Amino acid sequence: MFYASKALTVLWRLTGLGTLSLSSSPPPPSSRLSAAYAAIVYSAYAYLCSVLVLERLSAYRRHESGTFQIHAIRDTNMALLFVTSTAVYWCTTVYRRQHARVYAEHAAVVHQLFGTAAPVGRALDAYCWVLYALLVAALSLDVRRYAGPVPWTFGAVYVWGHYVLLTGNMQFAITVFGLRQCYRELNCRMRAGNAGRSHDSGLREYGTAAAADTAKTSSSDVPLQNIMFISVLEKVNLLTILKHWSDVHWSITQIVSRVNNLFKFRLFIFFLCGLLHLMLTPYLLSLTILNEDIDILRYILECTLWFIIHILRVVLMIYPCALLGEEAAKTQILLGSYLNTKIDLFDIKKIETYAQQLAANTPEFSIYSMFVIDKQLVITLTGAVTTYLVIILQLQGQS
């Protein structure tokens, strides 16, 4: 939630899902009023869910044998939405102080790198609104399911559950992209420093006036002792800057670790929900076409749209983490490029020590240390969904 636009922030606060200030000023202290408002919104949602559960339990006696599985899968989907939305609201309310503390640390690092608040990522903001638009389109096509004695209850629970689930994924993705932007800015500064050094411009990028004067003055006009002093000064400034970059990298990585601890329960829920949705959506499509008299083309379009939304939610969880890991790994490579400078062995050992510290402090997102969230997880998730879906379809064919 570090780089969300004002429109998204207002929307989340109105629905009880946002409690942080995203302006350039320091974050305010944790607000009990916002936590109470989130609890009220969730209580109304939980009451509607309880009414819907009683209604669905009484309706199971009227279902035919051919449509029992269909209604069971739909109710399973509804249970997943309730569990996920409960996790999002619970973590938003309980961990609001930890979120504010982590946000303050992140704002300090952003001010250190950028000098002010970093700009809002318009591409990611547009991506979020496109996802909301897809969700609205899918819900509008699925309006025929809002049936029963109290149709508005089912519709409210169904719409609100999907909205909260998608919002939880967005908040995590925006948070990770904000941290990735810090690593990216740090790497850009290291590239600029390395390029300036390779062109004998010293460290003018970082305000080293002595190095600038050396570049303008020929060595024949400067006394030998002055040349030696300026050379030592350049090496000291170089090591100081490298130490500063290493410390900034360590600070960002510590924030990544704290964000992972705050979101790990939600990530676990998001992963299970995404896995089940990707398996149940195609299976429900096959069951409905075989057992119900419906408009097949419209239902195929509806299920395809839901499948795309589930895939994009999984992408929101995996893709930002993979990009952050790749950007953080570049810092160690850029730091190693400074070993090509003409400095003594003792200074080279210092730079190697900084590089080893970066290697030992690798940022990563994991779910309770069971597996790391990276691009390899996409292959694992695809294989699991395909395998279980084939098994379910085979059992359905035999029955």
C-alpha positions in Angstrom: 0.0 0.0 0.0 3.0 2.3 -0.3 2.3 3.6 -3.9 -1.4 3.3 -4.2 -3.2 6.2 -5.9 -5.5 8.5 -4.0 -8.6 7.0 -5.7 -7.6 3.5 -4.6 -6.8 4.7 -1.1 -10.2 6.3 -0.7 -12.0 3.2 -2.1 -10.1 1.0 0.4 -10.8 3.2 3.4 -14.5 3.5 2.6 -14.7 -0.4 2.6 -12.6 -0.7 5.8 -9.5 -2.1 4.0 -7.0 0.8 4.3 -5.7 2.4 7.5 -2.5 4.1 6.4 -1.7 7.6 5.1 0.0 7.5 1.7 1.1 11.1 1.5 4.7 12.3 1.6 4.4 13.3 5.3 5.2 10.8 8.0 2.3 8.3 8.7 0.0 9.2 11.6 -0.3 7.0 14.6 -2.5 4.0 14.4 -6.2 5.0 14.5 -8.6 3.0 16.6 -11.5 4.6 14.8 -10.4 3.1 11.5 -10.1 -0.3 13.1 -13.5 0.0 14.6 -15.0 1.0 11.3 -13.3 -2.0 9.6 -14.8 -4.2 12.4 -18.3 -2.8 11.7 -18.1 -3.4 8.0 -16.9 -6.9 8.5 -19.6 -7.6 11.1 -22.3 -6.7 8.5 -20.6 -8.9 6.0 -20.4 -11.8 8.4 -24.1 -11.4 9.3 -25.1 -11.7 5.6 -22.8 -14.8 5.3 -24.6 -16.4 8.3 -28.0 -15.8 6.7 -26.8 -17.2 3.5 -25.4 -20.4 5.2 -28.7 -21.1 6.8 -30.5 -20.7 3.5 -28.0 -22.9 1.6 -28.2 -25.7 4.2 -32.0 -25.8 3.9 -31.8 -25.8 0.1 -29.6 -29.0 -0.1 -32.7 -31.2 0.5 -34.3 -29.9 -2.7 -31.3 -30.5 -5.0 -31.4 -33.3 -7.5 -28.6 -35.9 -7.6 -27.2 -34.5 -10.9 -26.9 -30.9 -9.7 -25.7 -31.7 -6.1 -22.0 -31.5 -7.1 -22.5 -28.2 -8.9 -24.1 -26.6 -5.8 -21.5 -28.1 -3.5 -18.7 -26.6 -5.6 -20.4 -23.2 -5.7 -20.8 -23.3 -1.9 -17.2 -24.3 -1.5 -16.3 -21.3 -3.6 -18.4 -19.1 -1.3 -16.7 -20.6 1.8 -13.3 -19.8 0.3 -14.4 -16.2 -0.3 -15.6 -15.9 3.3 -12.3 -17.3 4.7 -10.2 -15.1 2.5 -12.1 -11.9 3.3 -12.0 -12.7 7.0 -8.2 -13.1 6.8 -7.8 -9.8 5.0 -10.0 -7.9 7.4 -8.5 -9.5 10.5 -4.9 -8.8 9.4 -5.8 -5.2 8.4 -7.3 -4.6 11.9 -4.9 -6.5 14.1 -1.7 -5.6 12.4 -2.4 -1.9 11.8 0.3 -0.7 14.2 2.9 -3.0 12.6 1.9 -1.8 9.2 2.3 1.8 10.3 5.7 1.1 11.7 6.9 -0.7 8.6 5.5 2.1 6.4 7.5 4.7 8.5 10.7 2.7 7.9 10.0 2.5 4.2 9.2 6.2 4.0 12.6 6.9 5.6 14.4 4.8 3.0 12.4 6.4 0.2 13.4 9.9 1.5 17.0 8.8 1.7 17.0 7.6 -2.0 14.6 10.0 -3.7 14.7 13.0 -1.4 10.9 13.0 -1.4 8.1 10.6 -1.8 8.5 8.4 -4.9 6.0 8.9 -7.7 2.9 6.8 -8.0 3.3 3.9 -10.4 0.6 4.7 -13.0 1.0 1.4 -14.9 0.3 -0.6 -11.7 -2.6 1.7 -10.8 -4.1 1.2 -14.3 -3.6 -2.6 -13.9 -5.6 -2.5 -10.6 -8.5 -0.7 -12.2 -8.5 -3.1 -15.1 -8.8 -6.0 -12.7 -11.7 -4.3 -11.0 -13.4 -3.8 -14.3 -12.9 -7.5 -15.2 -14.4 -8.4 -11.8 -17.5 -6.2 -12.5 -17.9 -7.8 -16.0 -17.7 -11.3 -14.5 -20.2 -10.5 -11.8 -22.6 -9.0 -14.2 -22.5 -12.1 -16.4 -23.0 -14.2 -13.3 -26.1 -12.3 -12.1 -28.3 -15.3 -12.9 -26.9 -17.1 -9.8 -28.4 -14.5 -7.5 -31.5 -16.6 -6.9 -33.3 -17.9 -3.9 -35.7 -16.7 -1.3 -33.3 -13.7 -0.5 -31.4 -13.1 -3.8 -29.8 -9.9 -2.6 -28.1 -11.7 0.3 -26.3 -14.1 -2.0 -25.4 -11.2 -4.4 -24.0 -9.0 -1.6 -21.8 -11.8 -0.1 -20.6 -13.0 -3.5 -19.7 -9.5 -4.8 -18.1 -8.4 -1.5 -16.1 -11.6 -1.1 -14.5 -11.3 -4.5 -13.8 -7.6 -4.0 -12.0 -8.2 -0.7 -10.0 -11.1 -2.1 -8.9 -9.0 -5.1 -8.1 -6.0 -3.0 -5.9 -8.1 -0.7 -3.9 -9.2 -3.6 -3.5 -5.7 -4.9 -2.3 -4.3 -1.6 0.4 -6.9 -1.4 1.5 -6.4 -5.0 1.6 -2.6 -4.6 3.7 -2.9 -1.4 6.2 -5.2 -3.1 6.5 -3.0 -6.2 7.2 -0.1 -3.8 10.1 -2.0 -2.3 11.3 -3.0 -5.7 11.4 0.6 -6.8 13.9 1.3 -3.9 16.2 -1.5 -5.1 15.9 -0.1 -8.7 16.8 3.4 -7.6 19.8 2.1 -5.6 21.1 0.1 -8.6 20.7 3.2 -10.9 22.8 5.2 -8.6 25.5 2.5 -8.5 25.5 2.3 -12.3 25.9 6.1 -12.5 28.8 6.0 -10.0 30.5 3.2 -11.9 30.1 4.9 -15.2 31.5 8.2 -13.9 34.5 6.4 -12.4 35.3 4.6 -15.6 35.4 7.9 -17.5 37.9 9.4 -15.0 35.3 11.8 -13.7 35.8 10.6 -10.2 32.9 10.8 -7.9 31.3 14.0 -9.1 27.9 12.3 -9.2 28.0 12.5 -5.4 29.4 15.9 -4.8 33.1 15.1 -4.4 34.7 18.5 -5.2 38.2 17.3 -4.8 37.8 14.6 -7.5 36.3 17.2 -9.8 39.3 19.5 -9.4 41.6 16.7 -10.1 39.8 15.9 -13.4 40.2 19.5 -14.5 43.9 19.9 -13.6 46.7 18.1 -15.3 49.0 16.0 -13.2 52.1 18.0 -14.3 50.8 21.2 -12.7 50.1 19.6 -9.3 52.7 18.7 -6.7 53.3 15.0 -6.0 52.1 15.2 -2.4 48.8 16.8 -3.5 48.3 14.0 -6.1 48.8 11.4 -3.5 46.5 13.1 -1.1 43.7 13.4 -3.7 44.2 9.8 -4.6 43.8 8.7 -1.0 40.8 10.9 -0.6 39.1 9.4 -3.7 39.6 5.9 -2.3 38.2 6.9 1.1 35.2 8.5 -0.5 34.7 5.4 -2.8 34.7 3.1 0.2 32.4 5.4 2.2 29.9 5.5 -0.7 30.0 1.7 -1.1 29.5 1.3 2.6 26.5 3.6 2.4 25.0 1.7 -0.5 25.5 -1.6 1.4 23.7 -0.1 4.4 20.8 1.1 2.3 20.5 -2.3 0.7 20.5 -3.9 4.2 17.7 -1.5 5.4 15.5 -2.3 2.4 16.0 -6.0 2.9 15.0 -5.8 6.5 11.8 -4.0 5.5 11.2 -6.9 3.0 11.5 -9.4 5.8 9.0 -7.5 8.0 6.6 -7.2 5.1 6.8 -10.9 4.5 6.1 -11.6 8.2 3.0 -9.3 8.0 1.6 -10.8 4.9 2.6 -14.5 5.3 -0.8 -15.6 6.6 -2.6 -13.8 3.8 -0.2 -15.2 1.2 -0.9 -18.7 2.5 -4.7 -18.1 2.1 -4.3 -16.4 -1.3 -2.2 -19.4 -2.6 -4.7 -22.0 -1.5 -7.6 -20.0 -2.8 -5.9 -19.4 -6.1 -5.0 -23.1 -6.4 -8.6 -24.3 -5.7 -10.2 -21.7 -7.9 -8.0 -22.6 -10.9 -9.0 -26.3 -10.4 -12.7 -25.8 -9.6 -13.5 -23.3 -12.4 -12.9 -25.7 -15.4 -14.4 -28.6 -13.5 -17.5 -26.6 -12.7 -17.8 -25.6 -16.3 -17.8 -29.2 -17.5 -20.4 -30.2 -14.8 -22.7 -27.3 -15.6 -22.7 -27.9 -19.3 -23.6 -31.6 -18.8 -26.2 -31.2 -16.2 -28.0 -27.9 -16.6 -30.0 -26.3 -19.5 -28.2 -23.0 -19.9 -26.9 -20.7 -22.6 -23.6 -22.5 -23.3 -21.8 -19.8 -25.1 -22.5 -17.2 -22.4 -21.5 -19.6 -19.6 -18.2 -20.5 -21.4 -17.5 -16.7 -21.7 -18.3 -16.2 -18.0 -16.1 -19.1 -16.8 -13.3 -18.0 -19.1 -13.4 -14.5 -17.6 -13.4 -15.9 -14.1 -10.4 -18.1 -15.0 -8.5 -15.1 -16.3 -9.3 -13.2 -13.1 -7.9 -16.1 -11.0 -4.8 -16.3 -13.1 -4.2 -12.5 -12.7 -4.6 -12.8 -9.0 -1.9 -15.4 -8.9 0.2 -13.2 -11.0 -0.3 -10.3 -8.6 1.2 -12.6 -5.8 4.1 -14.1 -7.7 5.3 -11.6 -10.3 6.2 -8.7 -8.0 8.2 -11.0 -5.7 10.1 -12.4 -8.7 10.9 -8.9 -10.0 12.0 -7.7 -6.5 14.4 -10.7 -6.2 15.9 -10.1 -9.6 16.4 -6.4 -8.9 18.0 -7.0 -5.5 20.4 -9.6 -7.0 21.7 -6.9 -9.4 23.1 -4.9 -6.5 25.7 -7.5 -5.6 26.8 -7.7 -9.3 27.2 -3.9 -9.5 29.1 -3.8 -6.2 31.5 -6.4 -7.6 32.2 -4.2 -10.7 34.0 -1.8 -8.4 36.7 -4.4 -7.8 38.2 -3.4 -11.2 39.5 -0.1 -9.8 43.1 0.5 -8.9 43.1 0.2 -5.2 45.2 -1.8 -2.8 44.4 -5.3 -1.5 43.0 -4.1 1.8 40.4 -2.0 0.1 39.5 -4.8 -2.2 38.9 -7.0 0.8 36.5 -4.4 2.2 34.5 -4.4 -1.1 34.4 -8.2 -1.1 33.1 -8.1 2.5 30.3 -5.7 1.4 29.5 -8.1 -1.5 29.4 -11.1 0.9 27.1 -9.2 3.2 24.7 -8.5 0.4 24.8 -12.2 -0.6 24.0 -13.3 2.9 21.2 -10.8 3.2 19.2 -11.9 0.1 15.6 -10.6 0.2 12.8 -13.1 -0.6 9.2 -13.8 0.1 8.1 -17.1 1.4 5.0 -18.7 2.8 5.9 -20.0 6.3 9.3 -21.0 4.9 7.6 -23.8 3.0 8.6 -22.4 -0.4 9.9 -19.2 -1.9 7.6 -17.1 -4.1 9.5 -16.7 -7.4 9.0 -17.6 -11.0 9.6 -21.3 -10.4 6.4 -21.3 -8.4 4.4 -20.6 -11.6 5.7 -23.9 -13.1 4.9 -25.8 -9.8 1.4 -24.3 -9.6 0.6 -25.0 -13.3 1.7 -28.6 -12.9 -0.3 -29.1 -9.7 -3.5 -27.6 -11.3 -3.1 -29.6 -14.5 -2.5 -32.9 -12.6 -5.4 -32.6 -10.2 -7.8 -31.4 -12.9 -7.0 -34.4 -15.1 -7.5 -36.7 -12.1 -10.9 -35.1 -11.3 -12.1 -35.3 -14.9 -11.1 -38.9 -15.1 -13.0 -39.8 -12.0 -16.0 -37.9 -13.3 -15.8 -39.8 -16.6 -15.7 -43.1 -14.8 -18.7 -42.2 -12.6 
